[in-house]
Amino acid sequence: MKAHILIVDDDPLMCRSLAFHLEDSGYTTATASTIQDAFVQVKENQPDLILMDVSLPDMSGMDALRLLRRDSQMIPTIFVTARSRHLDEILGLELGADDYVTKPFDIDILLARVRAVLRRKATQELSSPLITVGDLIIDPVSHRVQLADTVINLPAKEFQILLLLAQNVNQVVTIDELLTRVWGPEWVGENQTVYVHMRWLREKIERDPSQPQRLLTVKGVGYKLVPVTRSVK
């Protein structure tokens, strides 16, 4: 079955261009010029991926993503925007966006990002229903994380990091592997990206993030997740 992609942008030219290239690559598409229209599309025909501009007439893309995540809509989302990177990008990814592309962009790069995100989605859906690491329970399909009796809400990137570590429990996952598997092989960025997301993740699942008991650093190599059988949160 062809992946269905929702394009949310108030620029008709951009919508037509993206739809043309995506359909030429074998996807089906729908377009929306406002967040209100986009929510109707999500409800009527849930897409496999959303390409969304940050600046829209009725609501910012980031606020829209917040609402989708609040309603447990874990549809993979890539921001496509004219805004410069830096704080907006970090905020967007922390909210749960899967990637961020700045206009103007090379269409081949965007298509590669789309393929990478859809591949990760397919891999997660084929994963075992639940992964248990001590008193940490991870559902790869619903993106639900439970620590003892508490449900932990994780943005997409933090969830993907935790899932990868849980799939390799007690084994070291290198920084390079984290970047490749979570951000995709096309990612061009700094190792600092991993350090920042790991700090955020520790703040959510460690009792004392400065002295982690679950997410351990292996200096000069990467990270590993170890089981803890009591709640340390």
Residue, then its C-alpha position, 0 to 999 in steps of 0.5 A: m500500500k502506498a504511504h499517504i502524506l498530508i502537506v500543510d502549507d498556505d502557499p499553493l505553489m509549494c503544495r502543488s510542487l511537493a504533491f507533484h514530487l511526492e506522487d512522482s515518487g509513489y506516494t499519495t498526497a492530500t493538502a491543507s492550507t490551514i491547521q483546521d483543514a489539516f485536522v479534518q484531513v487527519k480525522e477523515n483519512q489519517p496520513d502516514l506522514i505530515l509535511m507541515d509549515v511552521s507559519l500558518p494563518d490560523m495557528s503555528g505548526m508547532d502549536a498544531l503538533r502540540l495538540l496532535r501529540r496531546d491527543s495521542q496522534m503520533i503521526p510522523t511529522i516533518f516541518v518544512t519552513a522558511r524560518s532559520r534553524h536554531l531555537d525554532e528547530i530545537l523546540g520543534l524537535e523537542l515537541g516531537a517533530d521527526d525532522y526539520v527542513t529549511k526552505p529553500f531545499d533540494i527536493d531529493i534531500l526532502l524525499a530522502r528525509v521522507r523515506a527515512v522517517l517512513r522507514r523508522k515508522a515501519t520498523q517500529e510497527l514491526s517491533s514486538p508489542l512491549i519491551t520491558v527493561g526493569d520497571l520500564i515498559i515501552d510500547p513501540v507502536s503507541h509510543r507509550v512509556q511507563l515507569a513503574d506506575t507512572v506514564i511518561n510522555l516523551p517527544a518523538k526523538e527521545f522516544q526513538i533514543l529510548l527505544l533503540l537503547a531498550q532494543n539493545v539493553n545492557q549494550v553500548v550504542t555509539i553516538d554515530e549509531l544513535l545519529t544514524r538510526v534516530w536522525g537518519p543517515e542524511w543527518v548533518g549535525e553535531n554530536q551535541t544534538v545527542y547530548v542534549h536529547m539524552r539530558w532531556l530524557r534523563e530528566k524524565i526517567e531518572r530520579d537524579p539526572s546528575q547521577p543516572q542509574r538507567l541511562l549510563t554514559v560509556k565515556g568516549v563511546g556512547y550510551k547504554l540502558v540497564p534494568v532497574t527493578r525499583s522506581v528511581k523516579 
